[in-house]
């Protein structure tokens, strides 16, 4: 069985450590909550646990706690001698859902973006708000949570496909990056580009709802890979034909990774555009959805890395765990053949997802969007959804790229080897389903969280040869197979 706890001490804060270092691991003992008076029966699961310094997430839904880890991580004054060993856990009892609203919705067969605005945190309109007062997950905390390298990706261009134009995209990105001390990313220095998805050179009409998605994508990539170049590719509409064509345009213009934070319920008419997501050597990611159990396209494409969502929970005083997010999408494709790298027994066809990262809007990213509520009415907001996960994972591929980018097969290759760069998510549910592993996070591979959550970026490195890896074949406690 894969370990469910990975503790990486030096990689969290010590200068000179990298995700390639050997990481000690052990099994985390379950303990009753100290002071709870609970009996031995009141034990709960532990899931994708790591620590220390997790106390910075104690009140992660408030604006102050999320700024406790400064940028860069090497500035964290945390002595290794302060770590209690072994780490202990208390039962997971779930967390209250954040009140959230989708940034954009599609009508009929049009796609809708997967950005969810956390309405519990008021918009902070001042672009010059000090970083210590900005609510939401900031770059340093994201680096901590996934043990990301602080350098890399300088030769990579991460594209984000959205519908319509965001006229303020470059200016808003400048506010975000300056606020958190990230290097400038502008048209002038060659880091930022914005192109029409149809290749015409004429940008589409503006849409302030989709502009929020654009802001989230740009900020998520910047937080994950500050040295990556970014390319915003704006489709002419929110229809799958236009969005799929924009993926081709992105790759044709030099994108090395492409993020797609949108989706439609899977149907024969939209999966007909599956081939537009097939670009060997370029990592393509897609958001799994934010309405719970169910499958959306393009996340169901065998050519993309389908990204599910998690919620972050604190356990004890010095550890966190991730559990499957209640509204993340998952399930079995009805149209897409199972790819060779997947060998789970949950679905006869393609199983969605491949991997997961934070998606719960309660753990949302700090995002600057000057047009969040219309022109001149935006500001700093906390935004989550699997829309946050797709660009984060695309940027992780960029950090791990060696000439070409990896793909979903890279993740399964790592998982099959029981290597340490992946943490197993073993708790959380997104609905009701025919087999437990389709809507519940369980030990081993499961649909809501795929092979788990990343620890560093080694799992994203390209697989040699054909690019097709091997699955583990384990479906946890799922059993059986669903059509």
Secondary structure by P-SEA (a helix, b strand, c coil): ccccbbbbcccccccccccccbbbbbbbbbbcccccccccccbbbbcccccccccccccccccccccccccccccccccccccccccccccccbbbbccccccccccccbbbbcbbbcccccccccccccccccccccaaaaaaaacccccccccbbbbbbbcccccaaaaaaaaaaaaacccccccccccbbbbbcccccccccccaaaaaaaaaaaaaaaaacccbbbbbbbcccccaaaaaaaaaaaaaacccbbbbcccccccccccccccccccccbbbbbbccccccccccccccccccccbbbbbbbcccccccccccccbbbbbbccccccccccccccccccccccccccccccccccccccccccccccbbbbbcaaaaaaaaaaaaaaacccccccaaaaaaaaaaccccbbbbcbbbccccccccccccccccccccccccccccccccccccccbbbccccccccccccc
